[in-house]
Amino acid sequence: MPEFKFGLFTSFILFVWMVMVYTIIVPNYHEAGNFVMFVSILIPAIGIFLGIKERKEKNNFGYITYKEAFKTGIVITFIIAVMIVLFTYVYYEYINPDYVNFLSAKSEQTMIEKNIPRDQIDNALTILRYQFSLNVQIIQQLLFVLIGGIIISIILSFLLKKEKRIKQA
């Protein structure tokens, strides 16, 4: 089934991207800008596109209805969503359990160097710790993947649909 193949493969690529973002880019986010968001959307879009295309070419002899294409995209999206929740949990609990503390310390040092008042630093660190907590990250990742995957599936299903024409006598 192309849904499982591309769902799992795309999830793995997103996990690698997530680890890169959390370890390299987030501490320097001001330098990365919109690049992170663009790549985070592009990876599932490619996975969904390839899954629908394979369903169309290999399973349906070059034809696919909008409904079947959309269903394929949604199944891939749900597989990605489940896997990303699991990956996020594993990352925060086992791979990099001190991530939030590291990010807080680095941010605090940067704000101290910029002579920001202590009360503003404390407020910013509270928000940062909340924003990058495990629960919030899981919810953000889940919503991002589900909403993005649905939108991508709608668009790609419309673009890739090719229905058989029935000849009338």
C-alpha positions in Angstrom: 0.0 0.0 0.0 1.5 3.3 -1.0 -0.2 5.0 2.0 1.9 3.1 4.5 5.1 3.3 2.5 4.9 7.0 2.0 3.4 7.8 5.4 6.3 6.0 7.2 9.0 7.3 4.9 7.7 10.9 5.1 7.4 10.6 8.9 11.1 9.5 9.1 12.2 12.4 6.9 10.2 14.8 9.1 11.7 13.3 12.2 15.2 13.9 10.8 14.2 17.4 9.9 12.7 17.9 13.4 15.9 16.8 15.1 17.9 19.2 12.8 15.5 22.1 13.6 15.6 21.5 17.4 19.4 21.1 17.6 20.7 23.5 15.0 18.1 25.9 13.8 15.8 26.8 16.8 18.8 28.1 18.9 19.5 30.4 15.8 15.9 30.8 14.7 16.3 34.5 13.9 18.8 33.5 11.2 16.6 30.7 9.7 13.4 32.7 9.2 10.7 31.2 7.0 13.0 28.5 5.6 12.0 26.2 8.5 8.3 26.5 7.8 8.8 26.1 4.0 10.7 22.8 4.4 8.3 21.6 7.1 5.5 22.0 4.6 7.4 20.8 1.6 8.4 17.4 3.1 4.8 16.1 3.7 3.6 17.7 0.4 6.2 15.6 -1.5 5.3 12.4 0.5 1.5 12.9 -0.1 2.2 13.7 -3.8 4.3 10.6 -4.3 1.7 8.4 -2.5 -1.2 9.7 -4.6 0.9 9.4 -7.8 1.9 5.8 -7.0 -1.7 4.9 -6.2 -2.7 6.4 -9.5 0.0 4.8 -11.6 0.6 1.4 -10.1 -2.8 0.5 -8.6 -5.2 2.3 -11.0 -3.5 2.1 -14.3 -3.0 5.9 -14.5 -6.5 6.8 -13.3 -7.7 8.1 -9.9 -10.9 9.8 -8.8 -10.7 12.9 -6.6 -12.2 10.9 -3.7 -9.7 8.1 -3.9 -6.8 10.6 -4.2 -8.0 12.5 -1.3 -8.5 9.3 0.8 -4.9 8.3 0.0 -3.6 11.8 1.0 -5.6 11.6 4.3 -4.4 8.2 5.2 -0.8 9.3 4.6 -1.5 12.4 6.7 -2.8 10.4 9.6 0.2 8.0 9.5 2.5 11.0 9.6 0.5 12.6 12.4 0.7 9.5 14.6 4.4 8.9 13.9 5.3 12.6 14.5 3.6 12.5 17.9 5.6 9.3 18.8 8.8 10.9 17.5 8.3 14.1 19.4 7.7 12.1 22.6 10.9 10.0 22.0 12.9 13.1 21.2 11.8 15.0 24.3 12.0 12.1 26.7 15.0 10.1 25.5 17.1 11.8 22.8 17.3 15.3 24.2 15.5 15.5 27.6 17.3 18.7 28.6 16.3 20.5 25.4 14.0 23.0 27.1 16.6 23.8 29.8 19.3 24.3 27.1 17.1 26.6 25.1 16.1 28.5 28.2 19.8 29.0 29.3 20.9 30.1 25.8 18.0 32.5 25.6 18.6 33.9 29.0 22.3 34.5 28.2 21.4 36.3 25.0 18.9 38.5 26.8 21.4 39.3 29.6 23.9 40.3 27.0 21.4 42.7 25.5 20.8 44.3 29.0 17.1 43.3 29.1 15.5 43.9 32.5 15.3 40.8 34.7 11.5 40.8 34.9 11.2 40.8 31.1 13.8 37.9 31.0 11.7 35.9 33.5 8.5 36.5 31.5 10.2 35.5 28.3 11.7 32.4 29.8 8.3 31.4 31.2 6.7 31.7 27.8 9.6 29.8 26.1 9.4 26.9 28.6 5.7 26.6 28.0 6.0 26.9 24.2 8.7 24.2 24.0 7.2 21.9 26.6 6.5 18.3 25.6 2.7 18.7 25.7 2.6 21.9 23.7 5.0 20.5 21.1 3.0 17.4 20.6 -0.2 19.4 20.2 1.5 21.9 17.8 3.1 19.1 15.7 -0.2 17.2 15.6 -2.3 20.2 14.5 0.3 21.3 12.0 0.5 17.9 10.4 -3.3 17.3 10.3 -4.3 20.8 9.1 -1.4 21.0 6.6 -2.0 17.4 5.4 -5.7 18.0 4.8 -5.0 21.2 2.8 -2.2 19.5 0.8 -4.4 16.5 0.1 -7.3 18.7 -1.1 -5.0 20.6 -3.5 -3.0 17.5 -4.8 -6.1 15.4 -5.2 -7.6 18.1 -7.4 -4.4 18.3 -9.5 -3.7 14.6 -9.8 -7.2 13.3 -10.4 -7.8 11.6 -13.8 -11.0 9.7 -14.2 -11.8 7.2 -16.9 -14.2 8.5 -19.6 -17.1 6.3 -20.2 -18.0 6.1 -23.9 -21.7 6.4 -24.6 -23.2 4.6 -27.6 
